[in-house]
Protein backbone atom coordinates (compact mmCIF):
# COMPACT_ATOMS: atom_id res chain seq x y z
CA UNK A 1 0.00 0.00 0.00
CA UNK A 2 1.07 3.57 -0.62
CA UNK A 3 -0.01 6.72 1.21
CA UNK A 4 0.57 9.92 -0.75
CA UNK A 5 1.28 12.97 1.40
CA UNK A 6 2.85 16.40 1.45
CA UNK A 7 4.59 17.49 4.65
CA UNK A 8 2.78 20.86 5.07
CA UNK A 9 -0.76 19.45 4.60
CA UNK A 10 -2.65 19.01 7.89
CA UNK A 11 -5.03 16.57 6.18
CA UNK A 12 -2.11 14.40 5.05
CA UNK A 13 -0.48 14.68 8.46
CA UNK A 14 -3.64 13.38 10.11
CA UNK A 15 -3.55 10.20 8.00
CA UNK A 16 0.21 9.84 8.48
CA UNK A 17 -0.02 10.20 12.27
CA UNK A 18 -2.87 7.68 12.36
CA UNK A 19 -0.78 5.21 10.36
CA UNK A 20 2.11 5.56 12.80
CA UNK A 21 -0.08 5.40 15.90
CA UNK A 22 -1.72 2.22 14.59
CA UNK A 23 1.64 0.53 14.04
CA UNK A 24 1.22 0.24 10.28
CA UNK A 25 4.42 1.94 9.11
CA UNK A 26 5.85 -1.32 7.79
CA UNK A 27 2.69 -2.13 5.83
CA UNK A 28 2.24 1.23 4.11
CA UNK A 29 4.81 3.06 2.00
CA UNK A 30 4.84 6.84 2.42
CA UNK A 31 5.12 8.68 -0.89
CA UNK A 32 6.03 12.28 -0.09
CA UNK A 33 5.22 14.74 -2.88
CA UNK A 34 6.15 18.43 -3.13
CA UNK A 35 3.62 20.89 -1.75
CA UNK A 36 1.84 22.96 -4.40
CA UNK A 37 -1.04 25.42 -4.48
CA UNK A 38 -4.48 24.07 -5.50
CA UNK A 39 -4.35 25.90 -8.83
CA UNK A 40 -1.02 24.35 -9.88
CA UNK A 41 -1.20 21.20 -12.05
CA UNK A 42 -0.02 18.04 -10.25
CA UNK A 43 0.31 15.33 -12.91
CA UNK A 44 2.08 12.93 -10.54
CA UNK A 45 -0.72 13.15 -7.97
CA UNK A 46 -3.58 13.51 -10.46
CA UNK A 47 -2.53 10.20 -12.01
CA UNK A 48 -3.39 8.58 -8.67
CA UNK A 49 -6.22 10.78 -7.40
CA UNK A 50 -8.16 12.69 -10.08
CA UNK A 51 -8.94 15.39 -7.50
CA UNK A 52 -5.22 16.09 -7.15
CA UNK A 53 -5.53 16.11 -3.37
CA UNK A 54 -3.56 14.57 -0.52
CA UNK A 55 -3.80 12.38 1.35
CA UNK A 56 -4.77 9.47 -0.83
CA UNK A 57 -4.09 5.81 -0.28
CA UNK A 58 -3.66 3.09 -2.89
CA UNK A 59 -4.29 -0.43 -1.60
CA UNK A 60 -2.35 -3.53 -2.55
CA UNK A 61 -5.17 -4.31 -4.99
CA UNK A 62 -4.75 -0.91 -6.64
CA UNK A 63 -7.94 0.58 -5.19
CA UNK A 64 -8.04 4.28 -4.34
CA UNK A 65 -9.04 5.35 -0.83
CA UNK A 66 -9.50 9.12 -0.81
CA UNK A 67 -9.97 11.88 1.77
CA UNK A 68 -8.48 11.85 5.23
CA UNK A 69 -11.54 10.71 7.26
CA UNK A 70 -12.03 7.70 4.98
CA UNK A 71 -8.32 6.86 5.00
CA UNK A 72 -8.12 7.00 8.79
CA UNK A 73 -11.23 4.82 9.10
CA UNK A 74 -9.71 2.34 6.62
CA UNK A 75 -6.40 2.23 8.50
CA UNK A 76 -8.20 1.84 11.83
CA UNK A 77 -10.14 -1.10 10.40
CA UNK A 78 -6.96 -2.59 8.94
CA UNK A 79 -5.24 -2.42 12.33
CA UNK A 80 -8.19 -3.94 14.16
CA UNK A 81 -9.19 -0.66 15.80
CA UNK A 82 -7.53 1.74 18.15
CA UNK A 83 -8.31 5.30 17.03
CA UNK A 84 -12.08 5.23 16.50
CA UNK A 85 -13.42 4.33 19.94
CA UNK A 86 -16.57 2.29 20.59
CA UNK A 87 -19.82 3.95 21.59
CA UNK A 88 -20.59 6.26 23.29
CA UNK A 89 -17.18 7.92 22.85
CA UNK A 90 -17.22 7.11 19.12
CA UNK A 91 -19.53 9.97 18.15
CA UNK A 92 -17.66 12.57 20.18
CA UNK A 93 -14.35 11.50 18.60
CA UNK A 94 -15.77 11.58 15.08
CA UNK A 95 -17.43 14.94 15.72
CA UNK A 96 -14.14 16.34 17.01
CA UNK A 97 -12.52 15.08 13.81
CA UNK A 98 -15.17 16.88 11.75
CA UNK A 99 -14.73 20.10 13.75
CA UNK A 100 -10.96 19.96 13.31
CA UNK A 101 -11.32 19.26 9.59
CA UNK A 102 -13.63 22.28 9.38
CA UNK A 103 -10.91 24.40 10.97
CA UNK A 104 -8.49 23.12 8.33
CA UNK A 105 -11.00 23.98 5.58
CA UNK A 106 -11.43 27.49 6.97
CA UNK A 107 -7.67 27.80 7.30
CA UNK A 108 -7.20 26.96 3.62
CA UNK A 109 -9.40 29.94 2.75
CA UNK A 110 -7.30 32.17 5.02
CA UNK A 111 -4.13 30.81 3.45
CA UNK A 112 -5.30 31.46 -0.11
CA UNK A 113 -6.52 34.95 0.76
CA UNK A 114 -3.24 35.71 2.52
CA UNK A 115 -1.27 34.87 -0.60
CA UNK A 116 -3.16 37.45 -2.64
CA UNK A 117 -2.03 41.01 -2.95
CA UNK A 118 -3.57 43.12 -0.20
CA UNK A 119 -5.84 44.97 -2.63
CA UNK A 120 -7.31 41.68 -3.85
CA UNK A 121 -8.08 40.07 -0.51
CA UNK A 122 -11.69 39.49 0.48
CA UNK A 123 -11.93 40.99 3.97
CA UNK A 124 -15.36 39.44 4.51
CA UNK A 125 -14.08 35.95 3.70
CA UNK A 126 -11.12 36.38 6.01
CA UNK A 127 -13.31 37.58 8.89
CA UNK A 128 -15.93 34.86 8.42
CA UNK A 129 -13.52 31.96 8.24
CA UNK A 130 -11.34 33.28 11.04
CA UNK A 131 -14.47 33.52 13.22
CA UNK A 132 -15.39 29.90 12.40
CA UNK A 133 -12.04 28.74 13.72
CA UNK A 134 -12.19 30.89 16.86
CA UNK A 135 -15.73 29.70 17.69
CA UNK A 136 -14.74 26.08 17.20
CA UNK A 137 -11.67 26.35 19.42
CA UNK A 138 -13.78 28.11 22.07
CA UNK A 139 -16.34 25.30 21.97
CA UNK A 140 -13.64 22.66 22.41
CA UNK A 141 -12.02 24.64 25.24
CA UNK A 142 -15.36 25.03 27.04
CA UNK A 143 -15.89 21.29 27.55
CA UNK A 144 -12.90 19.22 28.76
CA UNK A 145 -14.58 16.03 27.53
CA UNK A 146 -13.46 16.91 23.98
CA UNK A 147 -9.84 16.56 25.08
CA UNK A 148 -10.04 13.79 27.66
CA UNK A 149 -9.26 10.11 27.34
CA UNK A 150 -6.91 8.24 25.06
CA UNK A 151 -5.61 9.55 21.75
CA UNK A 152 -8.20 9.07 19.02
CA UNK A 153 -9.08 10.22 15.53
CA UNK A 154 -10.56 13.47 16.88
CA UNK A 155 -7.59 14.50 18.98
CA UNK A 156 -5.21 13.64 16.13
CA UNK A 157 -7.19 15.83 13.73
CA UNK A 158 -7.34 18.67 16.25
CA UNK A 159 -3.59 18.68 16.89
CA UNK A 160 -2.89 18.61 13.15
CA UNK A 161 -5.30 21.49 12.56
CA UNK A 162 -4.08 23.75 15.35
CA UNK A 163 -0.39 23.03 14.75
CA UNK A 164 -0.89 23.91 11.08
CA UNK A 165 -2.74 27.15 11.93
CA UNK A 166 0.25 28.10 14.08
CA UNK A 167 2.79 26.96 11.45
CA UNK A 168 1.12 29.12 8.78
CA UNK A 169 0.40 32.02 11.21
CA UNK A 170 -3.27 31.95 10.15
CA UNK A 171 -4.75 32.57 13.61
CA UNK A 172 -2.95 34.77 16.09
CA UNK A 173 -2.16 32.96 19.35
CA UNK A 174 -4.84 30.22 19.19
CA UNK A 175 -3.67 28.73 22.50
CA UNK A 176 -3.76 31.96 24.52
CA UNK A 177 -6.75 31.88 26.87
CA UNK A 178 -7.38 28.21 26.09
CA UNK A 179 -5.44 26.31 28.78
CA UNK A 180 -7.17 22.95 28.22
CA UNK A 181 -6.34 23.06 24.53
CA UNK A 182 -2.77 24.21 25.22
CA UNK A 183 -2.21 21.35 27.66
CA UNK A 184 -3.66 18.76 25.27
CA UNK A 185 -1.53 20.09 22.42
CA UNK A 186 1.66 19.96 24.50
CA UNK A 187 0.91 16.44 25.72
CA UNK A 188 0.09 15.01 22.30
CA UNK A 189 2.87 16.76 20.38
CA UNK A 190 5.36 14.84 22.52
CA UNK A 191 4.27 11.60 20.86
CA UNK A 192 6.73 10.25 18.25
CA UNK A 193 4.09 10.15 15.51
CA UNK A 194 3.61 13.92 15.70
CA UNK A 195 7.33 14.64 15.94
CA UNK A 196 7.99 12.51 12.84
CA UNK A 197 5.38 14.35 10.75
CA UNK A 198 5.95 17.94 11.85
CA UNK A 199 5.68 20.36 8.88
Phi and psi in degrees as a GROMACS rama.xvg file:
@    title "Ramachandran Plot"
@    xaxis  label "Phi"
@    yaxis  label "Psi"
@TYPE xy
-132.281  131.606  UNK-2
-109.811  119.133  UNK-3
-92.3523  127.565  UNK-4
-140.428  164.155  UNK-5
-125.541  143.115  UNK-6
-59.6687  -42.4874  UNK-7
-74.52  -14.9898  UNK-8
-74.6913  123.034  UNK-9
-69.3013  -29.8076  UNK-10
-65.3219  -46.4458  UNK-11
-64.5764  -39.8682  UNK-12
-61.5758  -38.5923  UNK-13
-57.8462  -47.5903  UNK-14
-66.0905  -39.1598  UNK-15
-66.248  -44.4918  UNK-16
-61.5987  -44.1203  UNK-17
-59.0754  -44.2754  UNK-18
-57.0792  -45.9634  UNK-19
-68.5832  -42.9059  UNK-20
-63.8114  -30.9361  UNK-21
-85.517  -1.00601  UNK-22
73.2933  31.2633  UNK-23
-105.671  13.4826  UNK-24
-65.5782  -21.8467  UNK-25
-89.1283  -8.23366  UNK-26
-101.685  -14.7178  UNK-27
-128.657  124.912  UNK-28
-82.5908  131.327  UNK-29
-88.4235  123.626  UNK-30
-110.051  104.203  UNK-31
-91.392  122.268  UNK-32
-107.713  158.822  UNK-33
-69.0781  145.633  UNK-34
-76.5794  134.446  UNK-35
-141.856  154.026  UNK-36
-67.5071  155.227  UNK-37
-57.0292  -29.15  UNK-38
-83.1887  -7.50542  UNK-39
-87.6159  132.071  UNK-40
-59.4507  144.438  UNK-41
-134.349  71.033  UNK-42
-58.4786  -34.1783  UNK-43
-64.7637  -42.2124  UNK-44
-79.0114  -40.23  UNK-45
-64.414  -23.9214  UNK-46
-68.2595  -21.8712  UNK-47
-100.109  -48.7427  UNK-48
-122.786  112.885  UNK-49
-60.1257  -19.8711  UNK-50
-76.2911  -15.9102  UNK-51
67.1876  32.5735  UNK-52
-119.216  147.106  UNK-53
-110.106  152.597  UNK-54
-81.9549  158.506  UNK-55
-144.295  148.713  UNK-56
-122.144  135.683  UNK-57
-113.23  122.693  UNK-58
-76.7586  172.83  UNK-59
-62.6334  -24.6166  UNK-60
-86.4436  -0.253652  UNK-61
86.4299  9.36529  UNK-62
-80.9728  144.464  UNK-63
-90.847  129.803  UNK-64
-115.681  118.048  UNK-65
-120.485  149.922  UNK-66
82.6468  137.85  UNK-67
-61.0155  -40.0489  UNK-68
-62.5132  -37.7775  UNK-69
-70.5014  -40.8395  UNK-70
-62.9199  -45.2566  UNK-71
-63.6871  -40.9472  UNK-72
-63.2997  -40.4517  UNK-73
-62.9253  -47.3703  UNK-74
-63.456  -39.609  UNK-75
-62.1571  -42.6288  UNK-76
-63.748  -43.4757  UNK-77
-60.2809  -37.4553  UNK-78
-84.6582  -2.61691  UNK-79
82.0432  21.7892  UNK-80
94.4359  169.19  UNK-81
145.481  -31.9582  UNK-82
-112.379  -20.9077  UNK-83
-106.27  102.849  UNK-84
-71.4294  162.875  UNK-85
-71.4481  169.678  UNK-86
-64.6915  151.812  UNK-87
-86.1018  -8.00653  UNK-88
-66.9113  -21.7456  UNK-89
-51.9425  -48.6085  UNK-90
-72.0777  -33.0967  UNK-91
-67.4459  -41.8218  UNK-92
-64.0546  -43.9254  UNK-93
-69.2908  -33.9708  UNK-94
-68.6861  -39.7873  UNK-95
-61.7329  -39.6295  UNK-96
-59.4103  -45.3626  UNK-97
-64.6279  -40.1848  UNK-98
-63.5705  -43.6269  UNK-99
-64.7589  -42.346  UNK-100
-61.298  -37.4204  UNK-101
-63.4783  -36.1086  UNK-102
-65.394  -39.1715  UNK-103
-62.6876  -44.4124  UNK-104
-59.5281  -45.5567  UNK-105
-65.1638  -37.232  UNK-106
-64.4666  -33.6899  UNK-107
-61.5681  -41.4039  UNK-108
-61.2912  -44.9349  UNK-109
-62.5392  -39.0627  UNK-110
-63.7357  -47.4327  UNK-111
-63.9682  -43.4901  UNK-112
-63.7553  -38.5752  UNK-113
-66.5091  -23.968  UNK-114
-83.0849  -10.2016  UNK-115
-79.8159  158.082  UNK-116
-61.1863  148.005  UNK-117
-54.4722  -37.2318  UNK-118
-68.2185  -18.8279  UNK-119
-102.55  -1.69219  UNK-120
-74.8807  144.257  UNK-121
-93.7261  102.362  UNK-122
-62.0914  -36.2273  UNK-123
-64.3311  -42.8862  UNK-124
-62.7158  -43.947  UNK-125
-61.4783  -45.9388  UNK-126
-64.8057  -43.5389  UNK-127
-65.8246  -44.5401  UNK-128
-76.603  -32.4871  UNK-129
-62.9063  -40.4689  UNK-130
-66.0086  -36.1565  UNK-131
-58.2355  -44.9418  UNK-132
-65.8576  -46.3728  UNK-133
-61.6191  -42.6256  UNK-134
-63.1677  -40.6685  UNK-135
-66.502  -44.8375  UNK-136
-64.6236  -35.2499  UNK-137
-65.0562  -41.4162  UNK-138
-61.2706  -46.4134  UNK-139
-63.7587  -41.2763  UNK-140
-63.6283  -33.5402  UNK-141
-72.1852  -17.6395  UNK-142
-132.846  103.641  UNK-143
-58.6724  -16.7357  UNK-144
-62.6202  -26.9939  UNK-145
-61.5051  -31.0929  UNK-146
-111.435  9.31363  UNK-147
-93.6812  168.812  UNK-148
82.861  -168.254  UNK-149
-74.9113  160.274  UNK-150
-57.4611  138.329  UNK-151
-148.302  -177.992  UNK-152
-58.8063  -35.0356  UNK-153
-69.2384  -46.3374  UNK-154
-68.7123  -34.0781  UNK-155
-62.3526  -47.9352  UNK-156
-61.0481  -41.2841  UNK-157
-64.3713  -46.0195  UNK-158
-61.3796  -43.8449  UNK-159
-61.5519  -40.6546  UNK-160
-65.75  -52.0728  UNK-161
-68.062  -40.5129  UNK-162
-62.9928  -35.6042  UNK-163
-70.9824  -40.3739  UNK-164
-59.5307  -38.5028  UNK-165
-70.8659  -45.1776  UNK-166
-56.873  -41.3795  UNK-167
-91.6398  0.841763  UNK-168
53.5177  45.3792  UNK-169
-89.387  -28.3314  UNK-170
-128.096  128.566  UNK-171
-75.8836  120.084  UNK-172
51.7526  59.5193  UNK-173
-66.1078  -16.3272  UNK-174
-94.9524  -13.4802  UNK-175
-67.5857  128.683  UNK-176
79.8895  5.80618  UNK-177
-128.874  72.2601  UNK-178
-64.2048  -35.5847  UNK-179
-64.0023  -43.3202  UNK-180
-65.6998  -42.6527  UNK-181
-61.5045  -42.1884  UNK-182
-65.6033  -44.5318  UNK-183
-62.5245  -41.3417  UNK-184
-61.4841  -48.2471  UNK-185
-61.167  -41.8758  UNK-186
-65.9361  -45.2847  UNK-187
-76.2477  -34.2435  UNK-188
-66.6245  -14.765  UNK-189
-74.5837  -15.7203  UNK-190
-70.1345  141.392  UNK-191
-56.6261  -33.2873  UNK-192
-63.8694  -35.4755  UNK-193
-76.1993  -40.334  UNK-194
-61.3775  -38.8756  UNK-195
-71.6178  -19.3478  UNK-196
-115.632  12.2846  UNK-197
-61.7142  133.115  UNK-198
